[in-house]
Amino acid sequence: MTNTNIIFKLGEKLLVSKIIDILNVDSKLIGGFGHDSAFLDININDDEVLLLNTDRSGLNLTYTLNISDAKCVGDFAISHSISDILISGGSPIAVSIALLLPKNTNFEFVRDTMLGAQEAAKKYGAFIASSDTKNNHKFAIVVTAIGKCKKDQIISRKGAKVGDLIVATGYFGTMISGYLAIKNNLKMSAKTKKLFYQALTHQNPPYKIANKISQAKIVNSGIDNSDGLSSSIYTLCENNNLGAIIYKDSLPIRDESKMVAKKLNIDEFLLCLASGDWQFIYSIPKENVQHFMKINQSNNTKATIIGEFIENSNVLLKSDNSYHILQKIQNDRFSQNSIFDQISKNINYLG
C-alpha cells in the first residue's frame, strides 16, 4: 500500500473525483454526480408519501475481526438505514452518504466501502444519489435513505391492539453468537463457521417480504429489531399503551447459537437481547396470521409467533406455565458497557 493512497495526500477534490469514478449513475439521477444538489426524477402521487431515514454507523464487527474487506462496512451502513424504510412499508429509492474519515485512511478502504454501499443499495432497489466527505478523528458513515409508500400501506410503531399476536421474522442471536464464537476461539464445523460469517458480514433486513407484507395490509404495527428483543417489545408496548407476553420457549434461536451459549455457559435467551440480527417484529390480528405465514413461506423466510399483546403495562416472559416480568434492556449507544459485554456476564433479565 503506497503513501500516495493515503487520503490526506490525495486531497478532498481528488478523493471525491476518484469516488465518483467508481460509482454508477442511475437513470433517475438527472445530470449525474457533482452538483450542489442531487436531482432525482421521482414521481410522488396523491396517494403516496415520501419516507426518510438517517442512520450513522462505524466499522462493523466483520471488518474488525478481519473476516471481510471494507465492502461489508458499506453494506452494513446501507442495510441499516434502508431497514427502517422497509419496515415502514416503503420501497427504497435512493441514499445519500456522508463519510467521516481520519486523515490516514487508505483510499482502498474508501473505495471498497463505497462499492459495498453501491452493491447493497442495488440489492434493495435503490441507488446512491449523493455523498460528502469530511475529516474526522474516527471513521463513521452516515446514510440518509429515501423511499416512498402508499398512504394506506404505512406501517408505524403505533396501531397494535389487545389480542394481536407478536410475530418475528428470521432468527434471534445469530450475529452475536458468531461474534462470541470467534472472540472465544470456539471449535466449529465448516458449516457453522460459514453460517456465523454470513450473519456477521450481511446483517440484512428481510427485504424480500417487506413490501409484500405492507401491500397485503395484514399487520397493525411493526418495528425493526435493531436493538434487541426486549427493547423492541417495550418500544411497541409504550407506543400503544399495552403490555405483552413473550413465549420464551418458542423463540427462534438456531441450534448453532444454542451450542455457543452452552459452551460459554451463557443463558441462551440472552442472545435474543442483542442487536445485530436486523429482523422485523410485527403485531398481527389473529385472523391475519395465516396469510402472513404464507407470504413468508413462499419467500423462504422464517416467521415465528413469539407472543401477544395484552391490556396492561407489563412485559411478561412466559416459560412453561410461569410468568416473570422481562426487564427493559436496551442497546444504549451512550452507555459505557456494550450489550455484548453485558451478555457475556450473564446479566439478569427478569424483574
N, C-alpha and C positions, 0 to 999 in steps of 0.2 A: 504494500500500500504506500503510495508516494505522498509526500507532503503537499504536493500541488492539489491533491484531492481533499485536503482539509478545507472546510467551507470558509474560514476567515481569510484564507489565501485566495479563494475564488472571488469573494465579494458577493454582495447580495444580488446585484444585477445579473451577473453571470450564473449564479446559483439558480435564480428564478428562470433564466433562459434555458438552462440545462434541464430543469424540471419540466418546463413546458414542452421541450423537445421529445420527452418520453411519454407524454400523455396523449391520448386520443381526443379528438374534438367531436363531440356528439352533434348530430344534425339539429338538435333543439337549441344548441348554443350559437346564437347569432354572432357572427364576427369572430368566433374563436376566443382564445385567451388574450390577455394583455391590455385590457381596458380598465377604466376605473370601476366599472360595474360589470357583472355578467348579465347578458341579455338572453333571457330564456323564452323560447317560443312555446308557451304553455297556455292552453285554454282552460278556464275555470267556468263551468256552467252555473246556472242559478241554483241547482240542487247540489252543488259541491262546495267544500271548504278546503282551504289550504291547511296543511299540518306543518308544524315547525318544531324542531327539537335540537338542542345543543348539548353535547357531552364532551368532557375532557378525559383523556386517558394518558397513560405513560408507557413505559416499557412493560409489556406483559410478561407473565411468568415463563412462557415458552422461550422467549428470546433470552431472558436472564439465565435460564437453565441450559442454554446452548443447544436446544432441540431443533430450532429453526433459524433461518435468516430473518432479516428485518421485514420481509413481506408479511409475517404474522402480526407485526406491530400495526401495519396499515389495515389489515383485515380486522383486527381487534377493535380499532377505533371506529371504523365504518360500521361494523356489525352492531356495536353497542348503541350508536346514535340512531341507526335505522330500526333497531328493535322497538323503540318507542313509537315510531311511525306505524309499524306493522301491528303491534298490539292494540293500537288505537283504531284500527280498521282501515288504515290508509295504504295507498300504493306509493312507494318511494319514487321520487323523480330525480332529484339532484342533491349533491352535497357540496359544501364549501369547507375547505380545510385550512387551518392555521397551524403552522409548525413553529414551535418554540425550541430553538436549537443552541446548545453550547457551542462556543467558537471552535473547539477542537473536534467537532463532529466530522466524520468522513463522508464524502459525497456518496459513496457506495451505500451507506446506511440510509441516507435521504432517498436515494434512487429506489432502493428496494422497498422502503416504507411506502412511497407513492405508488409503486407498481402493485404492491399488495392492496393498497386502498382502491386503486382503479379496478383490479380484479374483483374485489368484494362488492364495490358499487354495481358493477355489471351483473354480478350474480343476483342481486336484489332488483334488477331492472332500473337502476339509476346510473348517473354519470357524474364525474367531477366537473363542477361549473366554475369554481374559482378557488384561489388559495392565497396564503400570505406566509411570509417567513419573518421571524423576529429572533433576535439574540436573547438567550435566557440561560441562567446558570445551570438549569436542569432540563432535560428533554421533556416535552409534552406535546400532545397533538389534540387540537380542539376541532371537533367536527360539528357543523350545522347541517342537519338533514331537512329536506323539504319533500313533502308528499301531498297527495290530495285524497279526498274521501267523499263519498256520497253522504249527505246530511243524515239520511235515515239508516246509515250503516256505521255511524260513530260508536266506538266502544270506549267508554271512560271508566274511571275508577268508581264512579257512582252508578247506582242502579240495582245493586244486589238486594235481594229480598229474602225474608224469612222463608226457610224451606228450600232455597236454592242449593243445589249441590256444588261443591268446590271440585273442579276438575283441572288436573295439571297435565301438560304435555311433557314427553320425554322422561328423563331420569333425574333424580337428585343426587348430588355429591360426587359425580364422576370426575369433574375437574380437580376438586380438592383432593380426591383420592389419588389421582395421578401425581399431584404435587407432593403429597406426603410420601407416596411410594418412592419417588425419585429422591426426595430430600433425605430419606432414611435408608436409601440403597437396598430396598427390599428386592428379593429374588422374584422375578416374574417370568411367565411364559412369553414367547414372542407375540402371541395373540393379545395377551393382556397389555403388554407394553405398547402395542400398536393402538389399542383402544384408548389408553391413557394419553398417549402422544397426540392422538386426534382430538381428544377433549381439551387438551391444553392449547393446541395450535389453533383450532377453529371453535371458538366459543360463540357459536352462531345461533340466532333465534330460529324457531321453526317456520321459516318464511314460506314454505310450500303450501301450508294450510291456512296461514293467517288471513289472507283475503277471502278465501272460501268460507271461513267461519263468519267473517263480518258480513259477507254477501248473503249468507243464509239467515241472518237476523235471529239467531237462536240463543244468544248469550245476553245476560243483563249487565255484566261489567267484566273488566279484566285488568291484569297488571303483568308486566314482565318481571320474572323472578330474579332480578339482578342483584338483590340484596339479601337473598336467603329466605327460606320458608317462613320463619317467624315474623320477620319484618314485612313480608308481602301480605300475609294474612292480617296482621294488625293494621296495615295501611288500608286494606279493603274494609275491615270492620269499622275503623274510625271514620272513613268517608261515608259510611252508610248507617252509622249508629246501630251496629249489630254486634253479636258475638258469633263464635264459631266453634265447631267441634272438628278436630283433626283426627283421622283414623290412623294412629301410629303404625299399626300392623299392616296397613295397606299401602304405605308409601313406596313409590317405585325407586328402589335402590338396586343397582347392579350387584351380581354376585362378586364381581371383581372388587367392587368398593367395600363390600362386607368383609372380604378377605383382608383388605388393607386395615380396616378397623380392628379386626380380630388380632392381626399380627402386632398392631401397635397398642393393643389393649384400650381402644377408644370406643365409646358408645357409638354405634353406627348411626343413630339418629342425629348425632351432632353434625354429620356430613351434610344433612339437609339444611343446616342453618347457614352454610357458607354461600358466598357469591360465586359466580363463575359458570353456572350451567346455562343461564340465559334462556330458560324455558318460559312458557306462558301459563298463568293461572287464571281460570275463568269462573264466574258464578253463572250457573245454568239452571233454568227451571227443569224440574224432574222430567216433564213431558218432552223436553228437547234433547235430553242426554243421548238417547239412542241415535238421533240424527248427527249429533256432534261426533259420536264414536265412529259412525260410518264414514264421515269425512276424513277423519284421521286414519282409519284403517285403509281407505282407498289410496292414501298417500304414504303408506308405510310409516306413519307417525304414531308412536305410543301415546296413549291417553289413559289416565287413571283417575277414578273418583277417590279423592283423598279426604273429603269431609263435607260439612253442610253448615249453612248459616242459621243461627238461632236468635231468639229475641231476648238477648241480654248483652252485657258489655264484656263478658269473659271469653277468652280463647282457651278452650279446653283440649287437652290431649287425651284421647281415649285409647286404652290398651286393654284387651280382653273386656272385662266389664267394669274397669276402674277409670276414673276421670281425675285429671290433675290440671291445674292452671299452667299453661305454657307461658314462660316469661317472654317479654318483648326483647328480642336480641337483634340488634341492628349492626350492619357493617358501617360504622361511623368513620367517615373519611378524615375526621379531625381527631380521632382517638389515638392515643399512644400505642395501644395494643391492637394489632390486626385480628380479624376473626380467625385467621389461620393459627395465630398464637393461642387464642382462647380455646379453640377446638383441640389443639394439641394438649392442652392442660385439662381436658375433660370438664369443661365448665358445667355448672348446674343450670339446667334449663326449665326446671319445674318450680312453680311458685308455692 
